[in-house]
């Protein structure tokens, strides 16, 4: 069993994820997508579990939703899901590399 990730690394990743999500939501820009993919690579390299990444995504999304008008909730959730998929692409690439096609 691997050791749990360094709390500082996880805290930094959480803050960077939150910042990237807030940057991405208004315009779904490519720069934020690229940053999200890099966050996923950082998480993989730091051996942060996929479950932990999903948890921090959920927390960041909930924070945004608390200040969201009801008529914007669906748009926020769709954007947050898009961003999560960018982050998880690094995990997918890693899995494909280990398990093959």
Number of C-alpha atoms within 10 A of each C-alpha: 3 6 7 11 14 11 9 9 14 18 12 11 20 20 14 15 24 19 13 19 26 17 15 21 19 11 10 16 11 10 11 20 21 15 19 26 20 16 22 26 19 16 23 18 10 15 14 20 14 14 9 14 22 14 13 18 21 15 14 19 20 13 12 18 16 10 9 12 9 9 8 10 15 11 12 19 16 12 18 21 15 17 24 21 16 19 28 21 16 21 19 13 13 14 12 11 10 9 8 8 6
